Amino acid sequence: TFSQTTFLNNQTAWLATPNTHTAASMRQYFLQHDKYIYIIGVLEKPANADDQQRLNQMLNSIQFLSVSS
């Protein structure tokens, strides 16, 4: 599940962990809901090389998403 955080300025951040969401599902979600994404940080430290590779692929694939300031 994506977790939602609303800041004082009413902007919303959507967070996702690399272990529970693939890049494709994230892309689909944000395109469907027309959301902006804030890349805040990785919530889970990659446990091994496979996790690190998955994380890198996810981060590379979501660069197309807009980030509003």
GIMOQUI-V161023 format. One record per run of one state. SS is the DSSP state (H for helix, E for strand, - for the rest). FROM is the first residue (numbers start at 0). TO is the last residue. Records with the same first field share a line. If there is no record, write none. Layout:
SS=FROM-TO, FROM-TO
//
This chain:
-=0-1, 6-10, 15-21, 33-47, 61-68
E=2-5, 11-14
H=22-32, 48-60
//
